């Protein structure tokens, strides 16, 4: 087990016409021993390239990668003591499950046969595949093949695990089950793990911390709650969370933010913290907007709206609202998440409240967050 450090790691490709493409641009991440870090971002953001540089499958253009106290930039992949699990499972089709799991041990150690057999069988039992050891990959389901691929990595007892979207080929229900199993296994083994995904739900539910990438640039590293409630910038705010954060283009005038359809008065302490900027994006999470069927008096942060579309998702409803005076053929909408037990229909006139303590503000000049909600409101589970 060991900590993993990425120090201004950069990867530049050449497209063949002497044009350089910067795939990863100066990424700095310190991953603690035993930590589960998730690299997340849209397709093409550089997350898999970063993982492949850690594994040694891509050369590092600039910067350093250290595993424990070792600089591994130029260390061959086989000598890095890192195990990788691929999206495609990468099982040998002519080998049984037992042979697939033994293969890495046979090639990289001088371990006795009896010891290899014992380790493979113990790992198979932990993965729930002990009854499959004599089958070949073609006889297994996708979930079983993924367990074999994980087991093959675990038997090597590496210093770090690398996982490149290992659940993306599974159906939704099995993917949720495997997320839980992966977390349990990683906690039991306490192995430093870097997990790549484009699915922000996986990132939020699995990682001790998550690292958000966009266009090869690291946007934020933090716990799931930090990235969700206190995003560094508009990109992180919009990428993390489902449904996504609502955004409104606004201009600061005196003590209020003015949008196309509304004016939003700011509390004095928020107004004084904004400096000389005048153009902002106002952000608010769908679950933070208060939804009222009717309201006896409309306050300065209340807005009369009309229900445009209702999306029932079981335990909750995603309600798409438009401002009451926006009656054109293609109105701008924003999303409110409410309980699934509330009956709402398209065309209903309602009141939406945007609480001042729940808003986020981003400077339009660079997208930087200048106001986030406070994490001090998060309740901790009291010990029993």
Secondary structure, 3 states (H helix, E strand, C coil): CCCEEEEEEEEEEECCCCCEEEEEEEEEEEECCCCEEEEECCCCCCHHHHHHHHHCCCCCCEEEEEECCEECCCCCHHHCCEEEECCCCCCCCCCEHHHHHHHHHHHHCCCCHHHHHHHHHHHHHHHCCHHHCCCEHHHCCHHHHHHHHHHHHHCCCCCEEEEECCCCCCCHHHHHHHHHHHHHHHHHHCCEEEEEECCHHHHHHHCCEEEEEECCEEEEEECHHHHHHCCCEHHHHHHCCCCCCEEEEEEEECCEEECCCCEEECCHHHHHCCCCCCEEEEEECHHHEEEECCCCCCCCCEEEEEEEEEEECCCEEEEEEEECCCCCCCCCCEEEEEECCCCCCCCCEEEEEECHHHCEEEECCCCEEEECCCHHHCCCCCCC
